[in-house]
Amino acid sequence: MRKIFCLLLVLIMMFNTACLSHANNSSHAMTKEEWDSFYSECVKNNNLPTLNVGADETQVSLCWHSDSDKAVAEVRVAENAEMNSFITFKGDVTPSDNDTQSVCRVTVTDLKEHSDYYYQWHTGDGFSKVYKYSTKSFCDHKAIVVGDIQITEIRDDGNNTDQSRVGLYWYNFLDGAIKQNPDISYLISPGDNTSTGSTDEEWQTLLMPETLRSLPVALAIGNHDKKGMKYNYFTNMPNEDYGRFFSGLDRNFWFRYGDVLYLSFDSTSGNAPDHMRFAKKAIEQNQDAKWRIGLIHHGIYGSGDAIGDTETEILLTNIFAPIFQIYDFDLVVTGHTHSQGRSHFMHSGKIKTEAPSGGRFVNPEGIVYLNSNVVCDVYDDDFDAEHLAYKLVEDEVTTYSTLEFKGDELILETRRGDNHELLDSIIIKKTVEHNDNTVGKFFRKTTYKIIEFVGFIYTMVDNLVRKISK
């Protein structure tokens, strides 16, 4: 019996590591046959890690699941593939929402720019294979924006056709985008990373691209993510802020990369007091940041017919647009509408400066809103609006955008996901500092108190409705 038990244990360990062993191979576009085998090995294991952005450019964080009786929150980091003279980083083990696993979270610190690092995480059965993470410039750098990945759920009857189809497209889409842009430092998603937000299989499929072992991600919360609670167990975002009135999955977070400050807001929450307090606190701690970038799910000043709905026009525009204007944001990245678009420079609900594609703008007034496309299923975009400087009108075309920070310039480009054709671009040159103390901004902060009160009432009612509906 002892020999049989040992044999079964070895077989289980071999099966559980098959997915990670495959993922450690060189990245390449997968055929359907290759994907079918890979997907079937990985989807049930729930052992792939999320590599998250850190609080600043010198950090990255990991989050992964492990069997509860063997969970160890440790990551080894070395400057060579042989893992000689490695440093061990330890973190926290917290309960998962399933009966057999716990969640491990570790933050790696003191990274240097233009350096190669090799790392392993403790799987519960020992340390994983060695993976490589390379830092690039901490000053001039590039980020990639991919919205509404929205990995589909497995149907109640066990049919996983849709999830596998989206997973294969996502794997090859990301692989191609990074090969086209090898200088990318991190990925930004404005939410709806999964479809139901309630299954481990969705997250495992989201994490299957080998590219994600070396590409930190910043994942905002979307309305689909908020259908469940899985986001809580698969992410390790920096500087998370749960606020005084948030509940459940609600939270904001911020991170810094060089001269760029990112503030990610949970736009599924109408909690204006906490959103304003979060923005004020993050910006006060990063006064020296040249660029301020907002990240929310819902498409304020974006493209697609969802722009005209009540939620966007009344609730979200009144809560978030004033915050972005009060604190002089340069760019806001959004999603939700499954349609690629970009606004002119907007100020007080109107076009402050027109921004045609190909333009270069020096110290412009107003904020550009970039509405990202979708990985899962593209909507037809027959919606037009005055605020749009560019929108993608071709059906069934997925896209990605890049934000390149070079000296005093932000270069914003959008490309097709299949052949990487350039679709839209602008350059913003900035030589002046933020000024948060003007008379106009003081007046706006004062009048925003009304929005905070209304937002507070809305949040209390919304939380009550959620409790009743459970």
C-alpha positions as CSV (number, residue, x, y, z in Angstrom):
1,M,0.0,0.0,0.0
2,R,2.9,2.3,0.8
3,K,4.4,1.8,-2.7
4,I,1.0,2.3,-4.4
5,F,0.5,5.5,-2.4
6,C,4.0,6.8,-3.4
7,L,3.3,6.0,-7.0
8,L,0.0,7.9,-7.0
9,L,1.7,10.8,-5.3
10,V,4.4,10.9,-8.0
11,L,1.8,10.8,-10.7
12,I,-0.2,13.6,-9.1
13,M,2.9,15.8,-8.8
14,M,3.8,15.1,-12.5
15,F,0.3,16.0,-13.6
16,N,0.3,19.2,-11.5
17,T,3.6,20.4,-12.8
18,A,2.9,19.6,-16.5
19,C,1.2,22.9,-17.0
20,L,4.1,24.9,-15.5
21,S,6.6,22.8,-17.4
22,H,5.0,23.6,-20.6
23,A,4.7,27.3,-19.7
24,N,8.4,27.5,-19.1
25,N,9.2,26.7,-22.7
26,S,10.0,29.5,-25.1
27,S,6.9,31.5,-26.1
28,H,5.4,30.8,-29.4
29,A,2.0,31.1,-31.2
30,M,0.0,28.0,-30.5
31,T,-1.9,25.9,-33.0
32,K,-5.4,24.7,-31.9
33,E,-4.0,21.1,-31.4
34,E,-1.2,22.4,-29.2
35,W,-3.6,24.6,-27.3
36,D,-6.2,21.8,-26.7
37,S,-3.5,19.7,-25.0
38,F,-2.1,22.6,-23.0
39,Y,-5.5,23.9,-22.0
40,S,-6.7,20.5,-20.8
41,E,-3.5,20.1,-18.6
42,C,-3.7,23.5,-17.1
43,V,-7.3,24.5,-16.6
44,K,-8.1,22.3,-13.5
45,N,-4.8,22.6,-11.7
46,N,-5.3,26.2,-10.3
47,N,-1.6,26.6,-9.7
48,L,-0.6,29.4,-12.1
49,P,0.7,32.6,-10.5
50,T,-0.2,36.2,-11.2
51,L,2.7,38.5,-11.6
52,N,1.6,41.9,-10.5
53,V,3.1,45.4,-10.6
54,G,4.6,46.6,-7.4
55,A,4.2,49.8,-5.5
56,D,6.9,51.3,-7.7
57,E,9.3,50.2,-10.5
58,T,11.7,48.4,-8.0
59,Q,9.0,45.9,-7.0
60,V,6.9,43.1,-8.4
61,S,4.4,40.9,-6.5
62,L,3.2,37.4,-6.9
63,C,0.0,35.6,-6.0
64,W,-0.7,31.9,-6.3
65,H,-2.8,29.1,-4.9
66,S,-1.3,26.1,-3.1
67,D,-2.7,23.1,-1.2
68,S,-3.6,24.4,2.3
69,D,-1.6,21.8,4.2
70,K,1.6,22.6,2.2
71,A,1.3,26.3,1.5
72,V,4.5,28.3,1.8
73,A,4.6,32.0,0.8
74,E,8.2,32.1,-0.5
75,V,9.8,33.3,-3.7
76,R,13.5,32.8,-4.6
77,V,15.2,35.5,-6.7
78,A,18.7,35.3,-8.2
79,E,20.7,37.0,-10.9
80,N,21.5,33.8,-12.7
81,A,19.5,30.9,-14.2
82,E,21.4,28.4,-11.9
83,M,19.8,30.2,-8.9
84,N,23.2,30.6,-7.2
85,S,23.2,33.0,-4.2
86,F,19.4,33.5,-4.4
87,I,17.5,35.8,-2.0
88,T,14.4,34.5,-0.4
89,F,11.4,36.8,-0.1
90,K,8.6,35.7,2.2
91,G,5.0,36.8,2.3
92,D,1.6,35.9,3.7
93,V,-0.7,32.8,3.4
94,T,-4.4,33.5,3.6
95,P,-7.5,31.4,3.1
96,S,-8.9,30.8,-0.3
97,D,-12.6,30.4,-1.1
98,N,-12.3,26.6,-1.8
99,D,-11.9,23.8,0.6
100,T,-8.4,22.6,-0.4
101,Q,-6.2,25.6,-1.2
102,S,-4.8,28.7,0.4
103,V,-3.5,31.9,-1.3
104,C,0.2,32.9,-1.1
105,R,1.3,36.5,-1.7
106,V,4.9,37.7,-1.8
107,T,6.4,41.0,-2.8
108,V,9.9,41.2,-4.4
109,T,11.7,44.4,-3.7
110,D,15.0,46.2,-4.5
111,L,15.0,45.5,-8.2
112,K,17.4,47.4,-10.4
113,E,16.8,48.7,-13.9
114,H,18.2,47.0,-17.0
115,S,18.7,43.8,-15.1
116,D,17.8,40.1,-15.6
117,Y,16.4,38.2,-12.6
118,Y,15.4,34.6,-12.2
119,Y,12.8,33.5,-9.8
120,Q,10.9,30.5,-8.4
121,W,7.9,30.3,-6.1
122,H,7.1,27.6,-3.6
123,T,4.3,25.4,-5.1
124,G,3.8,23.4,-1.9
125,D,5.7,20.5,-3.4
126,G,9.0,22.4,-3.6
127,F,10.0,25.3,-5.8
128,S,8.8,25.8,-9.3
129,K,10.9,25.8,-12.4
130,V,13.0,28.9,-13.0
131,Y,11.4,31.8,-14.7
132,K,13.1,35.0,-16.0
133,Y,12.0,38.6,-15.4
134,S,13.9,41.4,-17.0
135,T,13.6,45.0,-15.9
136,K,14.0,47.8,-18.4
137,S,14.5,51.5,-18.0
138,F,12.9,53.0,-14.9
139,C,12.6,56.4,-16.6
140,D,11.8,56.1,-20.3
141,H,9.5,53.0,-20.7
142,K,6.5,51.6,-22.4
143,A,3.2,50.0,-21.2
144,I,0.6,48.0,-23.0
145,V,-3.1,48.4,-22.6
146,V,-5.5,45.5,-23.2
147,G,-9.1,45.8,-22.2
148,D,-12.0,43.5,-21.5
149,I,-10.1,40.2,-21.8
150,Q,-13.3,38.6,-20.4
151,I,-12.3,35.0,-20.3
152,T,-15.5,33.0,-20.7
153,E,-16.9,30.6,-18.1
154,I,-17.4,26.9,-18.5
155,R,-21.1,26.1,-19.0
156,D,-23.1,24.3,-16.4
157,D,-23.2,21.2,-18.6
158,G,-19.3,21.1,-18.6
159,N,-18.9,22.5,-22.1
160,N,-15.7,24.5,-22.2
161,T,-15.7,25.4,-26.0
162,D,-16.1,29.1,-25.5
163,Q,-13.5,29.4,-22.7
164,S,-11.0,27.4,-24.7
165,R,-11.6,29.5,-27.8
166,V,-11.2,32.8,-26.0
167,G,-8.2,31.4,-24.2
168,L,-6.4,30.4,-27.4
169,Y,-7.0,33.8,-28.9
170,W,-5.9,35.6,-25.8
171,Y,-2.7,33.5,-25.6
172,N,-1.7,34.2,-29.2
173,F,-2.9,37.8,-29.1
174,L,-0.7,38.7,-26.2
175,D,2.3,36.6,-27.5
176,G,2.1,38.6,-30.8
177,A,1.7,42.0,-29.2
178,I,4.8,41.5,-26.9
179,K,6.9,40.1,-29.7
180,Q,6.0,43.2,-31.7
181,N,6.8,45.4,-28.6
182,P,9.7,43.7,-26.7
183,D,10.3,46.8,-24.7
184,I,7.0,46.6,-22.8
185,S,7.5,46.9,-19.0
186,Y,4.0,46.1,-17.7
187,L,0.4,45.5,-18.8
188,I,-2.7,47.6,-17.9
189,S,-6.2,46.2,-18.0
190,P,-9.2,48.5,-17.3
191,G,-11.3,45.6,-16.0
192,D,-13.6,42.7,-17.0
193,N,-10.7,40.4,-16.9
194,T,-13.1,37.4,-16.6
195,S,-16.7,36.8,-17.6
196,T,-18.4,35.8,-14.3
197,G,-15.7,36.6,-11.8
198,S,-16.7,33.4,-9.9
199,T,-14.6,30.5,-11.2
200,D,-11.0,29.4,-10.8
201,E,-11.0,28.1,-14.4
202,E,-11.6,31.6,-15.8
203,W,-8.5,32.9,-13.9
204,Q,-6.4,29.9,-14.9
205,T,-7.2,30.5,-18.5
206,L,-6.4,34.2,-18.1
207,L,-3.0,33.3,-16.7
208,M,-2.0,30.7,-19.2
209,P,0.0,32.9,-21.6
210,E,3.7,32.1,-20.9
211,T,4.3,35.9,-21.5
212,L,2.7,36.6,-18.1
213,R,5.5,34.9,-16.2
214,S,7.6,37.8,-17.2
215,L,5.1,40.7,-17.6
216,P,3.7,42.3,-14.5
217,V,0.0,43.3,-14.7
218,A,-2.2,46.0,-13.2
219,L,-5.8,44.7,-13.3
220,A,-8.7,47.1,-12.6
221,I,-12.1,45.8,-11.5
222,G,-14.9,45.6,-14.1
223,N,-18.6,44.8,-13.7
224,H,-18.0,41.3,-14.9
225,D,-15.2,40.7,-12.4
226,K,-17.6,41.9,-9.7
227,K,-20.2,39.2,-10.5
228,G,-18.1,37.0,-8.2
229,M,-15.3,37.3,-5.6
230,K,-12.4,35.6,-7.3
231,Y,-10.5,38.8,-7.9
232,N,-9.8,38.7,-4.2
233,Y,-7.9,35.5,-4.5
234,F,-5.9,35.9,-7.6
235,T,-4.4,39.4,-7.3
236,N,-1.8,41.2,-5.2
237,M,-2.2,44.8,-6.2
238,P,-0.1,47.5,-4.5
239,N,-1.5,50.3,-2.3
240,E,-5.0,48.9,-2.2
241,D,-7.6,51.2,-0.6
242,Y,-10.8,49.8,0.7
243,G,-12.2,53.1,1.9
244,R,-14.6,53.7,4.7
245,F,-17.8,52.8,2.9
246,F,-16.6,50.2,0.3
247,S,-17.9,46.6,0.7
248,G,-17.2,43.2,-0.8
249,L,-15.0,43.4,-3.8
250,D,-14.8,47.2,-3.8
251,R,-11.3,48.7,-3.7
252,N,-9.0,51.2,-5.5
253,F,-5.2,50.9,-5.9
254,W,-2.3,53.0,-7.1
255,F,1.2,52.4,-8.2
256,R,4.2,54.4,-9.5
257,Y,6.5,53.6,-12.4
258,G,9.2,56.3,-12.9
259,D,7.5,59.6,-13.4
260,V,4.1,58.0,-14.0
261,L,1.5,57.7,-11.3
262,Y,-1.4,55.4,-12.0
263,L,-4.6,55.6,-10.0
264,S,-7.1,52.7,-10.5
265,F,-10.7,53.3,-9.4
266,D,-13.4,50.8,-9.0
267,S,-16.0,52.4,-11.2
268,T,-18.6,49.8,-10.3
269,S,-18.8,51.7,-7.0
270,G,-20.6,55.1,-6.8
271,N,-18.8,55.8,-3.5
272,A,-17.7,59.4,-4.3
273,P,-16.4,60.2,-0.8
274,D,-13.9,57.3,-0.9
275,H,-12.9,57.9,-4.5
276,M,-12.1,61.5,-3.8
277,R,-10.2,60.7,-0.5
278,F,-8.2,58.0,-2.3
279,A,-7.2,60.4,-5.1
280,K,-6.2,63.1,-2.7
281,K,-4.1,60.7,-0.6
282,A,-2.3,59.1,-3.5
283,I,-1.5,62.4,-5.3
284,E,-0.2,64.0,-2.1
285,Q,2.2,61.1,-1.7
286,N,3.4,61.5,-5.3
287,Q,3.6,65.3,-5.9
288,D,6.7,64.8,-8.0
289,A,5.1,62.5,-10.6
290,K,5.1,64.1,-14.1
291,W,2.2,62.1,-15.4
292,R,-1.1,61.2,-13.8
293,I,-3.0,58.4,-15.4
294,G,-6.5,57.2,-14.4
295,L,-7.7,53.7,-14.8
296,I,-11.4,52.8,-14.6
297,H,-13.6,50.3,-16.3
298,H,-16.6,52.3,-17.6
299,G,-16.1,54.2,-20.8
300,I,-16.4,57.9,-19.9
301,Y,-15.9,59.9,-23.2
302,G,-15.3,56.6,-25.0
303,S,-16.9,54.9,-28.0
304,G,-19.7,52.4,-28.3
305,D,-23.4,52.7,-27.6
306,A,-22.9,52.1,-23.9
307,I,-21.7,55.7,-23.6
308,G,-25.3,56.9,-23.9
309,D,-26.7,54.9,-21.0
310,T,-27.8,56.4,-17.7
311,E,-25.0,54.8,-15.6
312,T,-22.3,56.4,-17.7
313,E,-23.9,59.8,-18.4
314,I,-25.3,60.6,-14.9
315,L,-23.6,58.5,-12.3
316,L,-20.0,57.9,-13.6
317,T,-19.5,61.2,-15.4
318,N,-20.5,63.2,-12.3
319,I,-18.4,61.1,-9.9
320,F,-15.1,60.5,-11.8
321,A,-14.7,63.2,-14.4
322,P,-14.6,66.0,-11.7
323,I,-11.9,64.1,-9.8
324,F,-9.8,63.7,-13.0
325,Q,-10.2,67.4,-13.7
326,I,-9.5,68.6,-10.1
327,Y,-6.3,66.7,-10.0
328,D,-5.2,67.5,-13.5
329,F,-5.0,64.0,-15.0
330,D,-3.3,63.7,-18.3
331,L,-4.9,60.5,-19.6
332,V,-7.7,58.1,-18.4
333,V,-7.8,54.5,-19.7
334,T,-11.3,52.9,-19.9
335,G,-13.0,49.9,-21.3
336,H,-16.5,48.3,-20.9
337,T,-18.0,49.2,-24.4
338,H,-16.0,46.6,-26.4
339,S,-15.1,49.3,-28.8
340,Q,-11.8,51.1,-29.5
341,G,-11.9,54.9,-29.4
342,R,-10.1,58.0,-28.1
343,S,-11.4,61.4,-27.1
344,H,-10.2,64.9,-27.8
345,F,-8.8,66.8,-24.8
346,M,-11.9,67.1,-22.6
347,H,-12.5,69.8,-20.0
348,S,-15.8,70.4,-18.1
349,G,-17.7,68.1,-20.5
350,K,-16.5,70.0,-23.6
351,I,-13.7,69.7,-26.1
352,K,-10.9,71.9,-24.9
353,T,-8.4,71.0,-27.7
354,E,-9.1,68.9,-30.7
355,A,-6.7,66.0,-31.0
356,P,-6.7,64.4,-34.5
357,S,-4.7,61.3,-35.1
358,G,-1.0,62.0,-35.8
359,G,-1.0,65.2,-33.8
360,R,1.6,66.5,-31.4
361,F,0.4,68.6,-28.5
362,V,2.5,70.8,-26.2
363,N,1.2,71.3,-22.6
364,P,-2.4,70.9,-23.7
365,E,-5.4,71.7,-21.5
366,G,-7.8,68.9,-20.9
367,I,-7.8,65.2,-20.5
368,V,-7.6,62.4,-23.2
369,Y,-9.8,59.4,-22.6
370,L,-8.6,56.2,-24.2
371,N,-11.4,53.6,-24.5
372,S,-9.8,50.2,-25.1
373,N,-11.1,47.4,-27.3
374,V,-11.8,43.8,-26.2
375,V,-10.2,40.4,-26.6
376,C,-13.3,38.2,-26.3
377,D,-16.0,39.4,-28.7
378,V,-15.9,42.8,-30.5
379,Y,-19.1,44.8,-30.8
380,D,-20.1,46.7,-34.0
381,D,-19.5,50.4,-33.4
382,D,-22.1,52.5,-35.1
383,F,-22.0,55.0,-32.3
384,D,-20.6,58.5,-32.9
385,A,-20.2,61.4,-30.6
386,E,-18.7,64.9,-30.7
387,H,-16.0,64.0,-28.1
388,L,-14.5,61.3,-30.2
389,A,-11.2,62.1,-32.0
390,Y,-10.8,58.5,-33.2
391,K,-12.9,55.4,-33.2
392,L,-12.4,52.0,-34.9
393,V,-15.1,51.3,-37.4
394,E,-14.0,47.9,-38.7
395,D,-16.0,44.9,-37.3
396,E,-14.3,42.0,-35.6
397,V,-10.9,43.7,-35.2
398,T,-9.2,43.4,-31.8
399,T,-6.6,46.1,-30.8
400,Y,-4.1,47.0,-28.2
401,S,-2.6,50.4,-27.2
402,T,0.8,51.3,-26.0
403,L,1.8,54.2,-23.7
404,E,5.5,55.1,-24.3
405,F,7.0,57.7,-21.9
406,K,10.1,59.2,-23.4
407,G,11.6,62.3,-21.8
408,D,8.9,65.0,-21.7
409,E,6.7,63.1,-24.1
410,L,3.9,60.5,-23.9
411,I,3.4,58.6,-27.2
412,L,0.0,57.0,-27.4
413,E,-0.4,54.4,-30.2
414,T,-3.2,51.9,-31.0
415,R,-2.6,49.0,-33.3
416,R,-4.5,46.0,-34.7
417,G,-4.0,42.8,-32.8
418,D,-3.6,40.6,-35.9
419,N,-1.1,42.4,-38.1
420,H,-0.1,45.3,-35.7
421,E,-1.0,48.0,-38.2
422,L,-0.9,51.5,-36.6
423,L,-4.5,52.8,-36.4
424,D,-4.2,55.9,-34.2
425,S,-1.5,57.9,-32.5
426,I,-0.9,61.2,-30.7
427,I,2.1,62.7,-28.8
428,I,1.7,64.8,-25.7
429,K,4.7,66.9,-24.7
430,K,4.6,68.2,-21.1
431,T,7.1,70.7,-19.7
432,V,5.0,72.2,-16.9
433,E,4.3,70.9,-13.4
434,H,0.9,70.1,-12.0
435,N,-0.8,72.9,-10.1
436,D,-3.4,71.6,-7.7
437,N,-4.0,74.9,-5.9
438,T,-5.8,77.1,-8.4
439,V,-8.9,79.1,-7.5
440,G,-10.9,77.1,-10.0
441,K,-9.8,73.7,-8.5
442,F,-10.6,75.0,-5.0
443,F,-14.1,75.9,-6.2
444,R,-14.5,72.5,-7.8
445,K,-13.4,70.6,-4.7
446,T,-15.9,72.6,-2.7
447,T,-18.9,71.9,-5.0
448,Y,-17.9,68.3,-5.2
449,K,-19.0,67.9,-1.6
450,I,-22.5,67.7,-3.0
451,I,-21.5,64.8,-5.2
452,E,-19.9,63.1,-2.3
453,F,-23.1,63.3,-0.2
454,V,-25.2,62.0,-3.1
455,G,-22.6,59.3,-3.8
456,F,-22.6,58.2,-0.1
457,I,-26.4,57.8,-0.1
458,Y,-26.2,55.9,-3.4
459,T,-23.6,53.6,-1.9
460,M,-25.6,52.9,1.2
461,V,-28.6,52.0,-0.8
462,D,-26.6,49.9,-3.2
463,N,-25.0,47.9,-0.4
464,L,-28.4,47.3,1.1
465,V,-29.8,46.0,-2.2
466,R,-26.8,43.7,-2.5
467,K,-27.4,42.2,1.0
468,I,-31.1,41.7,0.3
469,S,-30.5,40.1,-3.1
470,K,-28.0,37.5,-1.7
